Amino acid sequence: MYENVHRMTGPQISITYCTQCNWLLRASWMAGELLNTFGTELGSVTLVPGTGGVFHIDVDGVQVWERARDGGFPDVVTLKRLVRDTALPDWNLGHADRSADPS
């Protein structure tokens, strides 16, 4: 008998997107980028449909990006840094970290 034992021990990411604005593709692309980068370090990446122009990203219940507040959508490097800085501070982002280094 197969037993499905699923433990979500890593950070929980949710991306809430507006269905009226057709932002599902953008939200799913961002989810894929996070999964490619952080892999099994993440507990989950959840897409949450919404309406009214909503687009925000939460990490463990903390909103790290909100489209109206933050001026649009984050680029992928910014998104990865936000997730890393909030939930996985020891994670090395490689080239993304080097491009942020002012030296």
JOHUNOR-V394203 format. One record per pair of residues at least 12 apart in sequence whose ideal C-beta (glycine too) atoms are under 10 Angstrom apart, sorted by the first residue. I is the first residue (numbers start at 1). J is the second residue. If there is no record, write none. Layout:
# JOHUNOR-V394203
i,j
I,J
I,J
This chain:
# JOHUNOR-V394203
i,j
6,43
6,44
7,43
8,42
8,43
8,44
9,40
9,41
9,42
9,43
10,38
10,39
10,40
10,41
10,42
10,43
10,44
10,60
10,87
10,88
11,34
11,38
11,41
11,42
11,43
11,44
11,45
11,59
11,60
11,62
11,83
11,84
11,86
11,87
11,88
12,42
12,43
12,44
12,45
12,46
12,58
12,59
12,60
12,61
12,87
13,30
13,31
13,34
13,35
13,38
13,42
13,43
13,44
13,45
13,46
13,47
13,57
13,58
13,59
13,60
13,64
13,79
13,82
13,83
13,86
13,87
14,27
14,31
14,44
14,45
14,46
14,47
14,48
14,56
14,57
14,58
14,59
14,60
14,61
14,63
15,27
15,28
15,29
15,30
15,31
15,34
15,45
15,46
15,47
15,48
15,55
15,56
15,57
15,58
15,65
15,79
16,46
16,47
16,48
16,49
16,50
16,54
16,55
16,56
16,57
16,58
16,63
16,66
16,67
17,30
17,31
17,47
17,48
17,49
17,50
17,51
17,53
17,54
17,55
17,56
17,57
17,67
17,73
18,49
18,50
18,51
18,52
18,53
18,54
18,55
18,67
19,49
19,50
19,51
19,52
19,54
20,49
20,50
20,51
20,52
20,53
20,54
21,50
21,51
21,52
21,53
21,54
21,55
21,67
23,47
23,49
23,50
23,53
23,54
23,55
23,67
23,73
24,47
24,49
26,55
26,73
27,45
27,47
27,48
27,49
27,55
27,57
27,73
28,45
28,47
29,76
30,45
30,47
30,55
30,57
30,65
30,73
30,74
30,76
30,79
30,80
30,83
31,44
31,45
31,46
31,47
31,57
32,45
33,45
33,76
33,77
33,79
33,80
33,83
34,57
34,59
34,76
34,79
34,80
34,83
34,84
36,76
36,80
37,76
37,79
37,80
37,83
37,84
37,88
37,91
37,93
37,94
37,96
38,80
38,83
38,84
38,87
38,88
38,91
38,93
41,83
41,84
41,87
41,88
41,91
42,59
42,83
42,87
42,88
43,60
43,87
45,57
45,83
46,58
53,67
53,68
54,66
54,67
54,68
55,67
55,68
55,70
55,72
55,73
55,74
56,68
56,69
56,70
57,70
57,73
57,74
57,79
57,82
57,83
57,86
58,86
59,82
59,83
59,84
59,85
59,86
59,87
59,88
60,86
60,87
62,82
62,86
62,87
63,86
64,78
64,79
64,81
64,82
64,83
64,85
64,86
64,87
65,78
65,79
65,82
65,83
70,82
76,96
77,93
77,95
77,96
77,97
77,99
77,100
78,96
78,100
79,96
80,93
80,94
80,96
80,97
81,93
81,96
81,97
81,100
84,96
84,97
